[in-house]
């Protein structure tokens, strides 16, 4: 399966997970455990896409991606705490679901550009080989 298509499906399921977390408090533990599947898929897919799409060396691409990923991981708990304190525990979960849906829409919009970038970089790295996916 194409990485972009996998991410699109993953985003929709991830948004549903966040809505379930907000709507059904008795099932939060089970839902968090299941969400680990989607976190793992996202992490692996984003890492490989970042390395494939960036025109820089593998180490520079990985460093740039990880900087942004861990910057978000540093800011998120603080923001969630403030939002939950002001608007209630479920509010940050709904905000996250909306952000994931926006990411899904952005991925659909930018998928052709990402595919062209991947094909261009693959063609430059290995002349004569064109990705047929």
ABEGO torsion letter per residue (X at the ends): XBAAAAAAAAAAAAAAAAAAAAABAAAAAAAAAAAAAAAAAAAAAAAAAAAAABABBAAAAAAAAAAAAAAAAAAAAAAAAAAAAAAEAAAAAAAAAAAAAAAAAAAAAAAAAAAAAAAAAAAAABBGBBBAX
